[in-house]
Amino acid sequence: MKLLDGMKVNLPEKDLTKYKTSEAHMDWEKVAFNTYSGDMCKQKWLELSKEIRKFRTLTELIVDAQDYIKNPYKGKKLKKHPDFPKKPLTPYFRFFMEKRAKYAKLHPEMSNLDLTKILSKKYRELPERKKEKYVNDFHKEKETFVVNMSKFKEDHPDLVETKSKKGSNVPEKPRTPQQLWYNHEKKALLKIHPDEKMRGLIQQHPELNLTEGDIVKTTLTKAERQLKDKCDGRPDKPPSNGYSMFCAELMSSMKDVPSTERMVMCSQRWKLLKQSEKDAYQKRCEQKKKEFEIEMNRYLCSISVEEQQRILAEQKMVGFKKGSSPASKKNSKTTPEKPKRPISAMFIFAEEKRPKLQQERPDLSDSELTRLLARMWNDLSDKKKEKYKNLEAVLKAESEKRGKEEKGKLPDPPKTAQDIWQHSVIGDYMARFKNDRPKAEKAMEATWNTMEKKEKIMWIKKAAEDQKRYERDLSEMRAPPAVVASGKKMKFDGEPKKPPSNGYQKFSQEMLSNGELNHLPMKERMGEIGGRWQRLPQKEKDRYKKIAEEKQKQYKVQLEQWLAVCRYSSSHCLSLPTPNSSVMMLKSAVPASYLKNPGSMLMSQ
């Protein structure tokens, strides 16, 4: 403290310069005191300054340094206090620390990450009897930790108070309307029906089929339940696709990057990857999904029936929340469904040969496999192709039949206000009644019947919106299809069709029309066509170019004839060709000499 007081005295009255400048101009010999020289004082100050922020004036830094000396364990540094009790290791970490050295010797080539994965898997496979040892040790140490923590709070009340004040000014997170309603109903229910009255309610309403055991609610929160499941060996859900896996791995090494920039950086780096690297991530992701299914089945077999029902109910609720609300159904109806890939003989051939080819050539990516299958199809004899073409005809007929049946289906019927409300609160009731759906439904019905009308208004409005959705979908289904698609150019009757402008366009048109590549998405289809054009001999390219030039000449002649008809009709007060009128009447009204030589018509006019 004497050092800081001495520095304070030697600072200028108006210290407004950067702290580094003031520090450099400080006369440390004047700061020296007792047996401490100027160099020793400077060295001690440099050590202190490392512990505090430095983007302020030196006067402000000295005040902070004084606070740090008085209380060096402020805020997050509380755990570094020598008297702070050490937290007990979890059962898994006890197992990990015990086995890590052994496995590191057995597998010296493995990284820490691979060792962690192996030991995590070993712990999940551990029988309950062996796990019990680690769990018991954890509980013993936890009890000791709680006692030591309470003693630490008594000995250092100023430190604990400083820690607790940290988040006191943070506003409470706003609740949703459903959460507010649920909390209000819960308080009212507990106030009106304490334990004694609840027993009487059970006796008065035997039709609810309730017992005192059913009223007991779990005391664990969602986060605590997830932690318990993880300790019990529940496997973590893998990423949904290769991109998600890439982002998850990359983000673990980007802790210093702001969260708002992480996803942008992930997206940019993903774009720089080669297709083979992207395919490798996708393969790893699919493998993780298979492993997750196996691990989940193994985990379900190791827990009680009640826990199994809870986990399965949670998975069902996740599926329900994603797509069963009226709003989601509304969106799903308004947006057109993704068209299915057209059935083709080559697609059937590819689906039949792909599994065997994947086993023989595991090094190939999906896109490379597709190209190889396309080449195999081209090399196939016409006799062997006939088998797949017959299958194509059968499957197309079935697909058309199914399409007609789907068109005739009515939209989903509208939901009532009670149904919508029940869907919003079913998760809470299922947890309350231990996943017994019949009991939960009866309790929800009883609650709905006792609700006041003003409490039901929100759900009645949602039901009205769903009714409008149903009527709109019904009218769209019954409405006749539009004659001309929006944004599509209208074509006049008799107008000649524009041919391809070059050889490549002619080749592409031919490949797209023969249905050989119909099993591929449009982007991959065009890529395959481009690759085939590059591999085509120059002689074949010249042939397509010649065909395109001939088609262009024919088109010019036909276009001149059609325009001559239009000009003649306008000069002789005939109706112009329209998309709905026939041009045959015009042709019959025009002299044949004009059609053979359209220029003569212009000369005569």
TORBA-517122 format. One record per residue (C-alpha): z, y, x. Coordinates in pm, whole numbers, plus 50000, padded with zeros to 5 digits. Layout:
// residues N
@Z->Z | Y->Y | X->X;
...
This chain:
// residues 605
@Z->50000 | Y->50000 | X->50000;
@Z->50071 | Y->50237 | X->50294;
@Z->49714 | Y->50177 | X->50414;
@Z->49569 | Y->50282 | X->50077;
@Z->49802 | Y->50583 | X->50053;
@Z->49690 | Y->50693 | X->50399;
@Z->49321 | Y->50657 | X->50303;
@Z->49384 | Y->50856 | X->49985;
@Z->49539 | Y->51145 | X->50182;
@Z->49241 | Y->51157 | X->50422;
@Z->48977 | Y->51174 | X->50147;
@Z->48814 | Y->51511 | X->50065;
@Z->48938 | Y->51695 | X->49754;
@Z->48608 | Y->51650 | X->49567;
@Z->48503 | Y->51298 | X->49658;
@Z->48164 | Y->51266 | X->49482;
@Z->47961 | Y->51087 | X->49750;
@Z->47874 | Y->50718 | X->49759;
@Z->48166 | Y->50504 | X->49877;
@Z->47972 | Y->50375 | X->50179;
@Z->47920 | Y->50734 | X->50299;
@Z->48289 | Y->50821 | X->50258;
@Z->48383 | Y->50495 | X->50429;
@Z->48157 | Y->50571 | X->50728;
@Z->48301 | Y->50924 | X->50768;
@Z->48663 | Y->50811 | X->50735;
@Z->48880 | Y->50893 | X->51042;
@Z->49063 | Y->50561 | X->51076;
@Z->49289 | Y->50691 | X->51357;
@Z->49447 | Y->50933 | X->51108;
@Z->49493 | Y->50641 | X->50862;
@Z->49675 | Y->50431 | X->51128;
@Z->50050 | Y->50388 | X->51081;
@Z->50341 | Y->50211 | X->51257;
@Z->50207 | Y->49937 | X->51485;
@Z->49868 | Y->49914 | X->51305;
@Z->49575 | Y->50073 | X->51486;
@Z->49274 | Y->50240 | X->51322;
@Z->49053 | Y->49933 | X->51381;
@Z->49314 | Y->49706 | X->51222;
@Z->49337 | Y->49935 | X->50918;
@Z->48958 | Y->49939 | X->50885;
@Z->48940 | Y->49559 | X->50911;
@Z->49210 | Y->49518 | X->50644;
@Z->49026 | Y->49759 | X->50413;
@Z->48701 | Y->49562 | X->50450;
@Z->48887 | Y->49244 | X->50347;
@Z->49035 | Y->49418 | X->50040;
@Z->48703 | Y->49576 | X->49938;
@Z->48541 | Y->49232 | X->49907;
@Z->48767 | Y->49156 | X->49611;
@Z->48666 | Y->49459 | X->49400;
@Z->48354 | Y->49623 | X->49256;
@Z->48181 | Y->49879 | X->49479;
@Z->47943 | Y->50076 | X->49257;
@Z->48189 | Y->50367 | X->49219;
@Z->48347 | Y->50639 | X->49432;
@Z->48598 | Y->50549 | X->49701;
@Z->48879 | Y->50720 | X->49503;
@Z->48821 | Y->50482 | X->49213;
@Z->48798 | Y->50183 | X->49447;
@Z->49137 | Y->50260 | X->49598;
@Z->49298 | Y->50264 | X->49250;
@Z->49147 | Y->49922 | X->49180;
@Z->49259 | Y->49792 | X->49517;
@Z->49616 | Y->49903 | X->49436;
@Z->49597 | Y->49715 | X->49104;
@Z->49462 | Y->49407 | X->49282;
@Z->49753 | Y->49404 | X->49531;
@Z->50004 | Y->49432 | X->49245;
@Z->49834 | Y->49157 | X->49041;
@Z->49574 | Y->48950 | X->49235;
@Z->49554 | Y->48685 | X->48957;
@Z->49421 | Y->48906 | X->48679;
@Z->49172 | Y->48779 | X->48418;
@Z->48961 | Y->48480 | X->48522;
@Z->49153 | Y->48442 | X->48851;
@Z->49464 | Y->48334 | X->48661;
@Z->49385 | Y->47967 | X->48733;
@Z->49396 | Y->48040 | X->49109;
@Z->49764 | Y->48128 | X->49083;
@Z->49968 | Y->47887 | X->49302;
@Z->50206 | Y->47813 | X->49012;
@Z->49930 | Y->47752 | X->48755;
@Z->49943 | Y->47384 | X->48647;
@Z->49643 | Y->47167 | X->48722;
@Z->49452 | Y->47038 | X->48420;
@Z->49440 | Y->46657 | X->48390;
@Z->49110 | Y->46479 | X->48450;
@Z->48941 | Y->46326 | X->48145;
@Z->48918 | Y->45944 | X->48119;
@Z->48552 | Y->45951 | X->48227;
@Z->48620 | Y->46165 | X->48538;
@Z->48905 | Y->45935 | X->48639;
@Z->48665 | Y->45642 | X->48626;
@Z->48400 | Y->45848 | X->48811;
@Z->48633 | Y->45953 | X->49096;
@Z->48759 | Y->45596 | X->49135;
@Z->48412 | Y->45433 | X->49154;
@Z->48199 | Y->45704 | X->49318;
@Z->48279 | Y->45617 | X->49683;
@Z->48205 | Y->45248 | X->49622;
@Z->47865 | Y->45314 | X->49460;
@Z->47774 | Y->45577 | X->49723;
@Z->47815 | Y->45308 | X->49993;
@Z->47614 | Y->45053 | X->49793;
@Z->47331 | Y->45302 | X->49726;
@Z->47317 | Y->45554 | X->50016;
@Z->46958 | Y->45650 | X->49925;
@Z->47063 | Y->45785 | X->49583;
@Z->47132 | Y->46152 | X->49510;
@Z->47452 | Y->46276 | X->49343;
@Z->47264 | Y->46321 | X->49016;
@Z->47142 | Y->45958 | X->49015;
@Z->47491 | Y->45831 | X->49100;
@Z->47636 | Y->46033 | X->48812;
@Z->47381 | Y->45886 | X->48571;
@Z->47461 | Y->45529 | X->48680;
@Z->47839 | Y->45577 | X->48656;
@Z->47804 | Y->45748 | X->48319;
@Z->47610 | Y->45448 | X->48191;
@Z->47867 | Y->45207 | X->48340;
@Z->48149 | Y->45393 | X->48165;
@Z->47972 | Y->45375 | X->47829;
@Z->47927 | Y->45000 | X->47873;
@Z->48295 | Y->44954 | X->47967;
@Z->48495 | Y->44751 | X->47709;
@Z->48771 | Y->44931 | X->47518;
@Z->49041 | Y->44724 | X->47693;
@Z->48943 | Y->44860 | X->48037;
@Z->48891 | Y->45214 | X->47907;
@Z->49244 | Y->45214 | X->47770;
@Z->49390 | Y->45237 | X->48123;
@Z->49209 | Y->45568 | X->48193;
@Z->49288 | Y->45706 | X->47846;
@Z->49662 | Y->45632 | X->47883;
@Z->49677 | Y->45799 | X->48225;
@Z->49501 | Y->46103 | X->48079;
@Z->49749 | Y->46133 | X->47790;
@Z->50048 | Y->46104 | X->48025;
@Z->49920 | Y->46379 | X->48253;
@Z->49825 | Y->46593 | X->47954;
@Z->50184 | Y->46585 | X->47827;
@Z->50306 | Y->46693 | X->48171;
@Z->50042 | Y->46969 | X->48178;
@Z->50155 | Y->47107 | X->47839;
@Z->50519 | Y->47122 | X->47960;
@Z->50421 | Y->47288 | X->48290;
@Z->50195 | Y->47536 | X->48108;
@Z->50475 | Y->47648 | X->47875;
@Z->50702 | Y->47691 | X->48180;
@Z->50431 | Y->47898 | X->48356;
@Z->50404 | Y->48128 | X->48052;
@Z->50780 | Y->48180 | X->48055;
@Z->50786 | Y->48257 | X->48429;
@Z->50479 | Y->48487 | X->48421;
@Z->50464 | Y->48658 | X->48080;
@Z->50274 | Y->48960 | X->48219;
@Z->49986 | Y->48740 | X->48343;
@Z->49955 | Y->48548 | X->48015;
@Z->49960 | Y->48871 | X->47810;
@Z->49689 | Y->49021 | X->48029;
@Z->49477 | Y->48711 | X->47970;
@Z->49529 | Y->48710 | X->47593;
@Z->49432 | Y->49079 | X->47559;
@Z->49087 | Y->49010 | X->47704;
@Z->48906 | Y->48934 | X->47378;
@Z->49132 | Y->49129 | X->47138;
@Z->48871 | Y->49399 | X->47075;
@Z->48590 | Y->49155 | X->46999;
@Z->48503 | Y->49170 | X->46625;
@Z->48524 | Y->48854 | X->46420;
@Z->48194 | Y->48676 | X->46358;
@Z->48064 | Y->48748 | X->46003;
@Z->48080 | Y->48456 | X->45761;
@Z->47799 | Y->48337 | X->45533;
@Z->47831 | Y->48369 | X->45151;
@Z->47881 | Y->47991 | X->45125;
@Z->48163 | Y->47999 | X->45384;
@Z->48338 | Y->48288 | X->45200;
@Z->48311 | Y->48102 | X->44869;
@Z->48437 | Y->47778 | X->45023;
@Z->48739 | Y->47947 | X->45189;
@Z->48827 | Y->48124 | X->44863;
@Z->48804 | Y->47801 | X->44661;
@Z->49002 | Y->47609 | X->44922;
@Z->49290 | Y->47860 | X->44919;
@Z->49298 | Y->47869 | X->44539;
@Z->49292 | Y->47489 | X->44518;
@Z->49572 | Y->47442 | X->44772;
@Z->49781 | Y->47710 | X->44600;
@Z->49743 | Y->47559 | X->44253;
@Z->49755 | Y->47192 | X->44359;
@Z->50016 | Y->47118 | X->44627;
@Z->50100 | Y->46757 | X->44711;
@Z->50323 | Y->46694 | X->44403;
@Z->50071 | Y->46842 | X->44160;
@Z->49786 | Y->46657 | X->44332;
@Z->49956 | Y->46325 | X->44254;
@Z->49983 | Y->46429 | X->43889;
@Z->49614 | Y->46528 | X->43890;
@Z->49518 | Y->46184 | X->44021;
@Z->49715 | Y->46019 | X->43739;
@Z->49561 | Y->46248 | X->43474;
@Z->49204 | Y->46183 | X->43593;
@Z->49168 | Y->45812 | X->43663;
@Z->48789 | Y->45843 | X->43609;
@Z->48763 | Y->46018 | X->43950;
@Z->48882 | Y->45696 | X->44114;
@Z->49091 | Y->45887 | X->44371;
@Z->49385 | Y->45768 | X->44579;
@Z->49636 | Y->45964 | X->44786;
@Z->49463 | Y->45839 | X->45098;
@Z->49135 | Y->45998 | X->44988;
@Z->49293 | Y->46344 | X->44971;
@Z->49384 | Y->46335 | X->45341;
@Z->49140 | Y->46545 | X->45541;
@Z->49058 | Y->46505 | X->45909;
@Z->49237 | Y->46757 | X->46131;
@Z->48963 | Y->46760 | X->46396;
@Z->48714 | Y->47045 | X->46411;
@Z->48343 | Y->46983 | X->46467;
@Z->48370 | Y->47066 | X->46840;
@Z->48673 | Y->46836 | X->46881;
@Z->48494 | Y->46557 | X->46696;
@Z->48192 | Y->46592 | X->46927;
@Z->48420 | Y->46585 | X->47232;
@Z->48592 | Y->46270 | X->47102;
@Z->48256 | Y->46102 | X->47038;
@Z->48143 | Y->46185 | X->47392;
@Z->48462 | Y->46042 | X->47542;
@Z->48412 | Y->45728 | X->47332;
@Z->48068 | Y->45684 | X->47488;
@Z->47833 | Y->45831 | X->47226;
@Z->47498 | Y->45892 | X->47400;
@Z->47351 | Y->46243 | X->47418;
@Z->47034 | Y->46301 | X->47220;
@Z->46730 | Y->46331 | X->47453;
@Z->46483 | Y->46625 | X->47446;
@Z->46223 | Y->46612 | X->47169;
@Z->45920 | Y->46640 | X->47403;
@Z->45813 | Y->46678 | X->47765;
@Z->45826 | Y->47058 | X->47757;
@Z->46187 | Y->47056 | X->47633;
@Z->46284 | Y->46815 | X->47913;
@Z->46115 | Y->47039 | X->48172;
@Z->46301 | Y->47347 | X->48038;
@Z->46637 | Y->47166 | X->48037;
@Z->46599 | Y->47055 | X->48400;
@Z->46475 | Y->47396 | X->48513;
@Z->46750 | Y->47591 | X->48336;
@Z->47021 | Y->47396 | X->48518;
@Z->46901 | Y->47561 | X->48842;
@Z->46862 | Y->47909 | X->48685;
@Z->47225 | Y->47996 | X->48608;
@Z->47193 | Y->48334 | X->48784;
@Z->46889 | Y->48434 | X->48574;
@Z->46967 | Y->48626 | X->48249;
@Z->46939 | Y->48409 | X->47938;
@Z->46672 | Y->48639 | X->47787;
@Z->46438 | Y->48572 | X->48082;
@Z->46493 | Y->48197 | X->48123;
@Z->46259 | Y->48079 | X->47847;
@Z->45984 | Y->48318 | X->47964;
@Z->46010 | Y->48180 | X->48319;
@Z->46011 | Y->47822 | X->48188;
@Z->45696 | Y->47889 | X->47985;
@Z->45518 | Y->48048 | X->48283;
@Z->45606 | Y->47761 | X->48519;
@Z->45503 | Y->47501 | X->48260;
@Z->45158 | Y->47661 | X->48242;
@Z->45122 | Y->47629 | X->48621;
@Z->45180 | Y->47251 | X->48611;
@Z->44886 | Y->47010 | X->48630;
@Z->44806 | Y->46796 | X->48327;
@Z->44916 | Y->46483 | X->48517;
@Z->45259 | Y->46641 | X->48579;
@Z->45292 | Y->46737 | X->48212;
@Z->45201 | Y->46381 | X->48112;
@Z->45468 | Y->46248 | X->48350;
@Z->45734 | Y->46459 | X->48174;
@Z->45611 | Y->46332 | X->47837;
@Z->45632 | Y->45969 | X->47956;
@Z->45986 | Y->46025 | X->48083;
@Z->46082 | Y->46183 | X->47751;
@Z->45948 | Y->45886 | X->47554;
@Z->46138 | Y->45650 | X->47784;
@Z->46458 | Y->45852 | X->47727;
@Z->46409 | Y->45825 | X->47351;
@Z->46380 | Y->45446 | X->47373;
@Z->46693 | Y->45428 | X->47590;
@Z->46876 | Y->45656 | X->47344;
@Z->46797 | Y->45422 | X->47053;
@Z->46929 | Y->45121 | X->47248;
@Z->47243 | Y->45309 | X->47359;
@Z->47307 | Y->45442 | X->47007;
@Z->47282 | Y->45092 | X->46857;
@Z->47519 | Y->44962 | X->47124;
@Z->47761 | Y->45249 | X->47056;
@Z->47754 | Y->45192 | X->46679;
@Z->47842 | Y->44826 | X->46734;
@Z->48147 | Y->44925 | X->46941;
@Z->48312 | Y->45155 | X->46680;
@Z->48475 | Y->45100 | X->46342;
@Z->48282 | Y->45081 | X->46014;
@Z->48422 | Y->45419 | X->45897;
@Z->48304 | Y->45589 | X->46217;
@Z->47963 | Y->45426 | X->46181;
@Z->47930 | Y->45565 | X->45827;
@Z->48031 | Y->45913 | X->45946;
@Z->47773 | Y->45919 | X->46227;
@Z->47497 | Y->45783 | X->46005;
@Z->47588 | Y->46039 | X->45735;
@Z->47567 | Y->46320 | X->45996;
@Z->47220 | Y->46206 | X->46098;
@Z->47110 | Y->46199 | X->45732;
@Z->47253 | Y->46549 | X->45676;
@Z->47054 | Y->46680 | X->45975;
@Z->46736 | Y->46543 | X->45817;
@Z->46836 | Y->46691 | X->45480;
@Z->46909 | Y->47037 | X->45617;
@Z->46573 | Y->47056 | X->45783;
@Z->46358 | Y->46996 | X->45482;
@Z->46536 | Y->46953 | X->45150;
@Z->46619 | Y->47311 | X->45055;
@Z->46403 | Y->47483 | X->44793;
@Z->46292 | Y->47741 | X->45046;
@Z->46168 | Y->47479 | X->45289;
@Z->45984 | Y->47296 | X->45011;
@Z->45828 | Y->47625 | X->44908;
@Z->45702 | Y->47685 | X->45261;
@Z->45576 | Y->47330 | X->45294;
@Z->45371 | Y->47367 | X->44976;
@Z->45222 | Y->47705 | X->45062;
@Z->45111 | Y->47601 | X->45411;
@Z->44827 | Y->47347 | X->45419;
@Z->44905 | Y->47003 | X->45557;
@Z->44773 | Y->46913 | X->45899;
@Z->44447 | Y->46722 | X->45848;
@Z->44451 | Y->46358 | X->45952;
@Z->44217 | Y->46241 | X->46224;
@Z->43896 | Y->46100 | X->46076;
@Z->43860 | Y->45724 | X->46097;
@Z->43578 | Y->45607 | X->46323;
@Z->43466 | Y->45279 | X->46476;
@Z->43547 | Y->45407 | X->46824;
@Z->43898 | Y->45513 | X->46715;
@Z->43968 | Y->45158 | X->46584;
@Z->43836 | Y->45013 | X->46911;
@Z->44053 | Y->45252 | X->47117;
@Z->44370 | Y->45173 | X->46919;
@Z->44311 | Y->44801 | X->46969;
@Z->44250 | Y->44820 | X->47345;
@Z->44494 | Y->45101 | X->47439;
@Z->44821 | Y->44893 | X->47462;
@Z->44665 | Y->44632 | X->47692;
@Z->44503 | Y->44903 | X->47905;
@Z->44835 | Y->45090 | X->47937;
@Z->44998 | Y->44776 | X->48080;
@Z->44712 | Y->44717 | X->48324;
@Z->44685 | Y->45084 | X->48431;
@Z->45031 | Y->45250 | X->48403;
@Z->44924 | Y->45519 | X->48653;
@Z->44677 | Y->45676 | X->48406;
@Z->44777 | Y->45964 | X->48176;
@Z->44696 | Y->45967 | X->47802;
@Z->44391 | Y->46190 | X->47845;
@Z->44256 | Y->45971 | X->48130;
@Z->44309 | Y->45658 | X->47917;
@Z->44115 | Y->45821 | X->47633;
@Z->43820 | Y->45900 | X->47861;
@Z->43820 | Y->45545 | X->47999;
@Z->43821 | Y->45399 | X->47646;
@Z->43531 | Y->45627 | X->47549;
@Z->43328 | Y->45495 | X->47846;
@Z->43418 | Y->45134 | X->47753;
@Z->43295 | Y->45200 | X->47399;
@Z->42962 | Y->45336 | X->47526;
@Z->42911 | Y->45024 | X->47741;
@Z->42982 | Y->44794 | X->47442;
@Z->42684 | Y->44607 | X->47294;
@Z->42560 | Y->44692 | X->46942;
@Z->42656 | Y->44345 | X->46820;
@Z->43021 | Y->44394 | X->46921;
@Z->43022 | Y->44748 | X->46781;
@Z->42920 | Y->44611 | X->46439;
@Z->43267 | Y->44458 | X->46388;
@Z->43439 | Y->44797 | X->46430;
@Z->43182 | Y->44976 | X->46214;
@Z->43255 | Y->44737 | X->45927;
@Z->43628 | Y->44808 | X->45966;
@Z->43550 | Y->45181 | X->45966;
@Z->43373 | Y->45153 | X->45629;
@Z->43667 | Y->44963 | X->45474;
@Z->43930 | Y->45208 | X->45607;
@Z->43730 | Y->45513 | X->45498;
@Z->43704 | Y->45375 | X->45145;
@Z->44082 | Y->45319 | X->45136;
@Z->44146 | Y->45668 | X->45277;
@Z->43927 | Y->45833 | X->45012;
@Z->44104 | Y->45635 | X->44739;
@Z->44446 | Y->45747 | X->44869;
@Z->44325 | Y->46107 | X->44890;
@Z->44223 | Y->46105 | X->44524;
@Z->44562 | Y->45961 | X->44427;
@Z->44747 | Y->46228 | X->44630;
@Z->44552 | Y->46507 | X->44460;
@Z->44662 | Y->46379 | X->44120;
@Z->45034 | Y->46392 | X->44207;
@Z->45246 | Y->46665 | X->44049;
@Z->45457 | Y->46900 | X->44269;
@Z->45830 | Y->46835 | X->44315;
@Z->46018 | Y->46921 | X->43993;
@Z->46240 | Y->47234 | X->43998;
@Z->46609 | Y->47193 | X->44083;
@Z->46897 | Y->47315 | X->43869;
@Z->47158 | Y->47562 | X->43993;
@Z->47413 | Y->47281 | X->44012;
@Z->47184 | Y->47066 | X->44230;
@Z->47123 | Y->47353 | X->44476;
@Z->47496 | Y->47430 | X->44498;
@Z->47581 | Y->47063 | X->44555;
@Z->47327 | Y->47041 | X->44838;
@Z->47492 | Y->47341 | X->45009;
@Z->47850 | Y->47200 | X->45001;
@Z->47793 | Y->46824 | X->45015;
@Z->47873 | Y->46811 | X->45390;
@Z->48227 | Y->46945 | X->45336;
@Z->48292 | Y->46711 | X->45043;
@Z->48159 | Y->46409 | X->45235;
@Z->48400 | Y->46487 | X->45523;
@Z->48686 | Y->46534 | X->45276;
@Z->48627 | Y->46199 | X->45101;
@Z->48548 | Y->46002 | X->45420;
@Z->48174 | Y->45972 | X->45345;
@Z->48229 | Y->45815 | X->45003;
@Z->47931 | Y->45969 | X->44819;
@Z->48024 | Y->45868 | X->44458;
@Z->48371 | Y->46022 | X->44491;
@Z->48228 | Y->46335 | X->44656;
@Z->47972 | Y->46378 | X->44375;
@Z->48239 | Y->46342 | X->44104;
@Z->48462 | Y->46597 | X->44277;
@Z->48169 | Y->46841 | X->44312;
@Z->48084 | Y->46804 | X->43943;
@Z->48446 | Y->46874 | X->43846;
@Z->48452 | Y->47186 | X->44069;
@Z->48121 | Y->47313 | X->43926;
@Z->48247 | Y->47277 | X->43568;
@Z->48557 | Y->47487 | X->43645;
@Z->48361 | Y->47766 | X->43824;
@Z->48325 | Y->48103 | X->43650;
@Z->47981 | Y->48236 | X->43558;
@Z->47992 | Y->48520 | X->43813;
@Z->48044 | Y->48259 | X->44088;
@Z->47738 | Y->48067 | X->43967;
@Z->47502 | Y->48371 | X->43955;
@Z->47376 | Y->48325 | X->44314;
@Z->47287 | Y->47960 | X->44251;
@Z->47126 | Y->48043 | X->43914;
@Z->46899 | Y->48296 | X->44092;
@Z->46798 | Y->48032 | X->44349;
@Z->46718 | Y->47790 | X->44068;
@Z->46496 | Y->48057 | X->43905;
@Z->46310 | Y->48100 | X->44238;
@Z->46259 | Y->47724 | X->44258;
@Z->46124 | Y->47725 | X->43900;
@Z->45871 | Y->47994 | X->44001;
@Z->45774 | Y->47782 | X->44302;
@Z->45711 | Y->47483 | X->44076;
@Z->45498 | Y->47688 | X->43834;
@Z->45298 | Y->47839 | X->44122;
@Z->45231 | Y->47498 | X->44281;
@Z->45133 | Y->47358 | X->43942;
@Z->44886 | Y->47641 | X->43877;
@Z->44737 | Y->47602 | X->44228;
@Z->44691 | Y->47229 | X->44169;
@Z->44516 | Y->47285 | X->43834;
@Z->44301 | Y->47577 | X->43955;
@Z->43934 | Y->47489 | X->44029;
@Z->43834 | Y->47497 | X->44397;
@Z->43672 | Y->47817 | X->44523;
@Z->43293 | Y->47813 | X->44549;
@Z->43277 | Y->48005 | X->44876;
@Z->43549 | Y->47986 | X->45141;
@Z->43690 | Y->48322 | X->45251;
@Z->43549 | Y->48447 | X->45579;
@Z->43246 | Y->48211 | X->45560;
@Z->42901 | Y->48368 | X->45577;
@Z->42700 | Y->48337 | X->45252;
@Z->42366 | Y->48162 | X->45291;
@Z->42071 | Y->48257 | X->45069;
@Z->41865 | Y->47987 | X->44901;
@Z->41563 | Y->47898 | X->45107;
@Z->41696 | Y->48059 | X->45425;
@Z->41616 | Y->47828 | X->45719;
@Z->41904 | Y->47679 | X->45915;
@Z->41955 | Y->47826 | X->46262;
@Z->41890 | Y->47563 | X->46535;
@Z->42079 | Y->47528 | X->46867;
@Z->41984 | Y->47800 | X->47117;
@Z->41986 | Y->47578 | X->47431;
@Z->41992 | Y->47218 | X->47551;
@Z->42371 | Y->47196 | X->47579;
@Z->42418 | Y->47310 | X->47217;
@Z->42165 | Y->47049 | X->47101;
@Z->42349 | Y->46778 | X->47298;
@Z->42688 | Y->46892 | X->47157;
@Z->42548 | Y->46892 | X->46802;
@Z->42422 | Y->46539 | X->46848;
@Z->42754 | Y->46412 | X->46989;
@Z->42956 | Y->46573 | X->46708;
@Z->42731 | Y->46443 | X->46431;
@Z->42721 | Y->46076 | X->46539;
@Z->43101 | Y->46039 | X->46493;
@Z->43154 | Y->45874 | X->46831;
@Z->43433 | Y->46115 | X->46933;
@Z->43594 | Y->46165 | X->46592;
@Z->43919 | Y->46001 | X->46710;
@Z->43984 | Y->46290 | X->46951;
@Z->44128 | Y->46635 | X->46864;
@Z->43865 | Y->46912 | X->46869;
@Z->43981 | Y->47058 | X->47203;
@Z->43966 | Y->46720 | X->47382;
@Z->43642 | Y->46638 | X->47199;
@Z->43468 | Y->46947 | X->47339;
@Z->43611 | Y->46874 | X->47685;
@Z->43470 | Y->46520 | X->47673;
@Z->43129 | Y->46653 | X->47561;
@Z->43131 | Y->46902 | X->47852;
@Z->43212 | Y->46623 | X->48098;
@Z->42933 | Y->46401 | X->47964;
@Z->42684 | Y->46688 | X->47988;
@Z->42777 | Y->46739 | X->48355;
@Z->42720 | Y->46368 | X->48427;
@Z->42384 | Y->46367 | X->48246;
@Z->42072 | Y->46332 | X->48470;
@Z->41857 | Y->46646 | X->48507;
@Z->41570 | Y->46469 | X->48332;
@Z->41781 | Y->46420 | X->48018;
@Z->41902 | Y->46782 | X->48030;
@Z->41540 | Y->46902 | X->48046;
@Z->41456 | Y->46684 | X->47744;
@Z->41734 | Y->46843 | X->47535;
@Z->41625 | Y->47188 | X->47655;
@Z->41266 | Y->47119 | X->47545;
@Z->41381 | Y->46997 | X->47202;
@Z->41592 | Y->47314 | X->47159;
@Z->41294 | Y->47538 | X->47249;
@Z->41068 | Y->47360 | X->46998;
@Z->41333 | Y->47395 | X->46727;
@Z->41362 | Y->47767 | X->46806;
@Z->40984 | Y->47814 | X->46766;
@Z->40987 | Y->47629 | X->46431;
@Z->41284 | Y->47838 | X->46316;
@Z->41104 | Y->48167 | X->46398;
@Z->40799 | Y->48062 | X->46194;
@Z->41015 | Y->47950 | X->45897;
@Z->41222 | Y->48270 | X->45915;
@Z->40907 | Y->48490 | X->45913;
@Z->40778 | Y->48303 | X->45606;
@Z->41111 | Y->48342 | X->45427;
@Z->41129 | Y->48715 | X->45509;
@Z->40770 | Y->48757 | X->45388;
@Z->40873 | Y->48608 | X->45054;
@Z->41165 | Y->48853 | X->45035;
@Z->40944 | Y->49156 | X->45119;
@Z->40677 | Y->49054 | X->44870;
@Z->40934 | Y->49004 | X->44594;
@Z->41089 | Y->49347 | X->44654;
@Z->40749 | Y->49525 | X->44654;
@Z->40643 | Y->49345 | X->44330;
@Z->40976 | Y->49403 | X->44151;
@Z->41079 | Y->49038 | X->44170;
@Z->41447 | Y->48950 | X->44196;
@Z->41577 | Y->48914 | X->44551;
@Z->41695 | Y->48571 | X->44664;
@Z->42066 | Y->48523 | X->44608;
@Z->42302 | Y->48241 | X->44688;
@Z->42283 | Y->48121 | X->44326;
@Z->41913 | Y->48177 | X->44257;
@Z->41619 | Y->47958 | X->44354;
@Z->41356 | Y->48080 | X->44598;
@Z->41095 | Y->47837 | X->44465;
@Z->40996 | Y->48085 | X->44191;
@Z->40932 | Y->48348 | X->44457;
@Z->40722 | Y->48114 | X->44669;
@Z->40510 | Y->48027 | X->44371;
@Z->40455 | Y->48400 | X->44306;
@Z->40344 | Y->48473 | X->44665;
@Z->39983 | Y->48402 | X->44772;
@Z->39946 | Y->48114 | X->45018;
@Z->39756 | Y->48339 | X->45260;
@Z->40067 | Y->48554 | X->45302;
@Z->40282 | Y->48253 | X->45381;
@Z->40034 | Y->48130 | X->45645;
@Z->40008 | Y->48478 | X->45800;
@Z->40312 | Y->48691 | X->45711;
@Z->40175 | Y->48983 | X->45916;
@Z->39882 | Y->49026 | X->45674;
@Z->40128 | Y->49118 | X->45398;
@Z->40260 | Y->49407 | X->45604;
@Z->39906 | Y->49524 | X->45692;
@Z->39801 | Y->49520 | X->45326;
@Z->40101 | Y->49731 | X->45230;
